[in-house]
Amino acid sequence: SQTIHQWPATLVQPVGSPLSLECTVEGTSNPNLYWYRQAAGRGLQLLFYSVGIGQISSEVPQNLSASRPQDRQFILSSKKLLLSDSGFYLCAWSGGQVYGYTFGSGTRLTVV
Amino acid sequence: RKEVEQDPGPFNVPEGATVAFNCTYSNSASQSFFWYRQDCRKEPKLLMSVYSSGNEDGRFTAQLNRASQYISLLIRDSKLSDSATYLCVVKFYGGSQGNLIFGKGTKLSVKP
């Protein structure tokens, strides 16, 4: 069966520090991968998606970047965090156009 | 603009009650529809897909009205464990590889 792993679960980082969140998927190949952010009291916002190794599409201009160095690995990064980067970051994968998404357990990031 | 609108609630109901959530979407080209459930501080999890003919899964019934661009979720015989936020989700094809657009969710609280 397919599983998705995301870590860390919680993170407190100072403003201006770098960020690296990792997500890996097991039990499937060539998944579509997604990074979402959920700010307090707001809906889920798509940040990045990837349909293959090295292929990244950005949905919203921001202080973040994403990379997909391996088929089942998706990384969210920032060189310098802002207070507004605080939120609940969720990685998700999809097996194709007709399916919904399966989410990882999320990382709750607080920038202080 | 692609939008999914939901009543944020909260819906406070007693155990055993029947409760209905509604959702409207703005893009008539939408192709797939889902209801997700999100527990407090957890990731969203797929509750059920919504099919054109309507579908039922135990105490949960989902319906779709394409002409009115309207989706509903009915929960019968509410349990305490049904307390959560219910997210209406629409999948648009083209552009962002069929990314999901999430409503902000409707919060349900089932009381003893």
Chai-1 contact restraints between the chains, C-beta under 6 A:
chainA,res_idxA,chainB,res_idxB,connection_type,confidence,min_distance_angstrom,max_distance_angstrom,comment,restraint_id
A,G43,B,F102,contact,1.0,0.0,6.0,A-B,restraint_1
A,G43,B,K104,contact,1.0,0.0,6.0,A-B,restraint_2
A,L44,B,F102,contact,1.0,0.0,6.0,A-B,restraint_3
A,L46,B,N99,contact,1.0,0.0,6.0,A-B,restraint_4
A,V51,B,Q97,contact,1.0,0.0,6.0,A-B,restraint_5
A,L90,B,E43,contact,1.0,0.0,6.0,A-B,restraint_6
A,Q97,B,G98,contact,1.0,0.0,6.0,A-B,restraint_7
A,G100,B,F34,contact,1.0,0.0,6.0,A-B,restraint_8
A,G100,B,L46,contact,1.0,0.0,6.0,A-B,restraint_9
A,Y101,B,L100,contact,1.0,0.0,6.0,A-B,restraint_10
A,F103,B,E43,contact,1.0,0.0,6.0,A-B,restraint_11
A,F103,B,P44,contact,1.0,0.0,6.0,A-B,restraint_12
A,S105,B,E43,contact,1.0,0.0,6.0,A-B,restraint_13
A,G106,B,E43,contact,1.0,0.0,6.0,A-B,restraint_14
